[in-house]
Amino acid sequence: MSSAPDSDFYSLELLLDPAGQQLVHRVRAFMEKEVEPVINGYWTREEFPHDLIPAIGKLGVAGLAYSGYGCGGLGCLLDGMVAMEVARVDPSIGTFLGVHSGLAMGSIYLCGSAEQKQRWLPAMARMEKIGAFGLTEPEVGSGAARGLTTTARRDGDEWVIDGQKKWIGNATFADYVIIWARDVADNQVKGFVVEQGTPGFSTTKMRDKIALRVVQNATITLDGARVPEANRLQQANSFRDTAAVLRLTRAGVAWQAVGCARGAYEHALAYAKQRQQFGRPIAGFQLVQDQLVKMLANVTASACLCVRLSQLQDAGLADDEHSALAKAFCTVRMRETVGLARELLGGNGILLEYHVGRFVADAEAIYSYEGTREINTLIVGRAITGTGAFV
Ligand SMILES: Cc1cc2nc3c(=O)[nH]c(=O)nc-3n(C[C@H](O)[C@H](O)[C@H](O)COP(=O)(O)OP(=O)(O)OC[C@H]3O[C@@H](n4cnc5c(N)ncnc54)[C@H](O)[C@@H]3O)c2cc1C
């Protein structure tokens, strides 16, 4: 019998084999024991808990879905459920892992040559080396497919990269930053693994975010940064290849949204059972039960959608629109759910020590990154109508 909390209302965890369930439980225990007690302090100080990286590495969850190169080879369903478990306690750590394992390792896994995968992925899977993913620019967000201004110019056995990136998670300390830049020769977007310390590559930490404050987002300046041809991802020939990475990681973000909503719901449920007003627990009021059930329905429907998406991914049947629909739907439901949880806690809903306030704030970032609701809606709209409506 699964020991999943009741908020896994349709027992989705039972879809995993016993080893998968055990891994999920290990991740849950780690997050609850090691992360939850300390995370609000890091959130307040805008700091990242670097000391936790070796222990997260030992969980063996980085690159879980990928086969070979020191990765788990355990598929997208388990990977998604792990992403949900992490975000369920803290969306910032979930984002850190999503950037490292999803965006950075995923770029190398999908777009690197066999030699490049062997060179970078094993140490990243052990989390001895950390990755970041630089696509967005100060003036180019949603329109990245057509509008990237960062350039790459081939010069013998090297590339010279110039431009700026914004919002790049983990970039202040990552060992490898995947930079997407337009090749001036053929105008196509290509991917480069830029190593920390490369002359001409510099980062500035973004401060005063009101969401995901633990995540170290940075602006990056590339000023004639020289990268060897050996660091150009050999299978990344156009933005179509970048989109393949996003297809993979958007599914992970949908799972994160489920985790963020589920965490808020669980805190709200526990609170409703112990908080007394009018001489009895507020959980006994009809209007409060209505809120709780709305939250549970959101979490359950979103999780079911994600499960099926992961199954399609594992069967090689998932397309851009499948990930986009899940990302858009689950993040909308997440936003509603964390709002209801906050409401249910009354004033305590805005105090960090009750955790729900952190989920409310962090949900805002998850809602917008990896494609806003509008952009993911347009991806689905194009697929079902046959007409692109982006411009
Ligand atoms: C916390 C955080 C972490 C991030 N981490 C990373 C990272 O690690 N790496 C990375 O590369 N990027 C990262 N991003 C960037 C993120 O992917 C972008 O913020 C996102 O793609 C939206 O781009 P934008 O913020 O520039 O908004 P804009 O593109 O300027 O959009 C503004 C508004 O216009 C709407 N809009 C735009 N185009 C259309 C259209 N055609 N039709 C209708 N509406 C439209 C959008 O939906 C949005 O509501 C991160 C962002 C955040 C907030």
The ligand as an ORCA input file, in Angstrom:
! r2SCAN-3c Opt
* xyz 0 1
  C      11.866     33.407    -12.409
  C      12.169     33.247    -13.858
  C      13.141     32.362    -14.263
  C      13.492     32.252    -15.609
  N      14.524     31.430    -15.963
  C      14.952     31.438    -17.260
  C      16.122     30.672    -17.637
  O      16.737     29.972    -16.801
  N      16.533     30.739    -18.919
  C      15.889     31.489    -19.870
  O      16.332     31.501    -21.014
  N      14.788     32.229    -19.533
  C      14.315     32.224    -18.263
  N      13.200     32.964    -17.901
  C      12.553     33.800    -18.918
  C      11.142     33.360    -19.266
  O      11.155     32.217    -20.065
  C      10.439     34.559    -19.891
  O      10.158     35.465    -18.832
  C       9.162     34.195    -20.607
  O       9.441     33.450    -21.759
  C       8.342     35.411    -20.998
  O       9.131     36.355    -21.632
  P       9.115     37.877    -21.116
  O       9.223     37.870    -19.644
  O      10.171     38.604    -21.880
  O       7.702     38.443    -21.478
  P       7.230     39.057    -22.900
  O       7.605     38.121    -23.990
  O       7.690     40.460    -23.002
  O       5.660     39.032    -22.740
  C       4.914     40.036    -22.042
  C       3.424     39.698    -22.160
  O       3.044     39.722    -23.544
  C       2.409     38.512    -23.878
  N       2.674     38.160    -25.276
  C       3.879     38.127    -25.900
  N       3.723     37.739    -27.173
  C       2.408     37.523    -27.364
  C       1.614     37.124    -28.484
  N       2.158     36.813    -29.671
  N       0.278     37.017    -28.301
  C      -0.291     37.299    -27.107
  N       0.401     37.679    -26.018
  C       1.736     37.802    -26.165
  C       3.017     37.472    -22.937
  O       2.181     36.336    -22.824
  C       3.125     38.287    -21.646
  O       1.894     38.289    -20.982
  C      12.811     33.042    -16.566
  C      11.810     33.910    -16.161
  C      11.476     34.020    -14.829
  C      10.401     34.997    -14.439
*
